[in-house]
Amino acid sequence: MRWFGPAVWCMSLAASVVVFGFGGAISGLELHQSNAAHAATESEAQLHRNILDYILERNPSASRTAFRNYPAVVIAEAARTGIDHCLALAQAQAESDFRPDAVGRAGEIGLYQMLPSTAALLVPVVGPFRWPSVRRIERDLGDLSDPIVSTRFAMAYLRDILARKPTVRDALIEYNGGPRYRQPHYYRTVMATYVEILERPSLGCRFREAPAPKSPLIAFAR
């Protein structure tokens, strides 16, 4: 067996300390990142629960199961639209008070009170949906009575309006009454609700300005 001198042995020991010490540092970093990711996941899950609790507070008859995926979808769709998800919550509250089966006088359906004819124009962007139908025994409101479907179509419509309108105020007014509508009461109602929601830290509101306009997709009355 070959014998290495003390100097070589010391160098090997030092190298081992450096290597294993560096490995330990990496393991510690990975553990820290893992803990941070876990904390972020828990925080996100808690936010979703808080949003669900708020919906049930506003509409005690709402089904938690039906709204189970709504928090994640409304947060994602609001981010795509460039608005605070709490503003999207305020709009749903103003439109239907979180009643997925709400039907307006003009035939608007669901959480965000979308007309099927308006949703049909957004099919190239959002995808197909099942239309409502009136049967002899029961009335089927179709997919627009699903909170997820309603949210996706509503936010797609709002994105399109924001491409043509300079402000959220103008966009909300058009959402409610069409391109020629000039009455601001709907905007005031939504924003008053939004201000109330902003006072609830548990809902994780993230106020920010609307994005720069993009090319419009559609221009029509709701």
C-alpha positions, 0 to 999 in steps of 0.5 A: 500500500502506498503511503502519502505524507502528512501534507498530502493527507492534510490537503485531502482532509481540507478538500473533503471539508470544503466539498462536504461543507459546500454540499451541506450548504447546497442541501441547506439552500434546497431545504430553504427553497423547499420550505419557502415553496411550501409556505407559498403554497400554504399562503395561496391555499389560505387565500383561496379559503378566505375568498370562499368564506367571503363568497359564502358570507355574501351568499350563504346558499352558495355551494362550496363545491361549485365554487371550489376552483373559483378562487384560483381561476378568478385570480389567474383571469384577473391577472391576465386582464391586468386588474386586481382580483378583488375588483373582479370579486367586486364585479361579481358581487355587484352583478349577482351577489355571487349567485351562479343561477342569477338571470337578468331581465335581458337574459343575462346569466350567471355570476357575471351576468353574461348574455349568451350572444355576447359569450358566443362572440368570445368562443374563439378566445375562451372556447365553446360553451353549452347554451341555455335551454328552456324545457317543458319541465325545467330550465337549463341555464347552460354553462354560463351558470358555472362560476368558472365558465362565467368568470372566464368569459367575463374577464375575456370580455373585459380584456377586449373592452380595455383594449378599446377603452382608456380606463377601467371606468369606461370599460366597466360602463361598457361592460354593463351597457354596451359601447354607447352606454354613458351612465356611470352608476354601474361603475360607482356600484362596483367601485364602492364594493371594491373599496369595501373589499379592500378593507379585508386584508385576508382577501389579498387585494393587489391594486394596480393600474390597468395594462396598456391597450391591446388591439381589440377583438370585438366591439358590440353591445353586451 
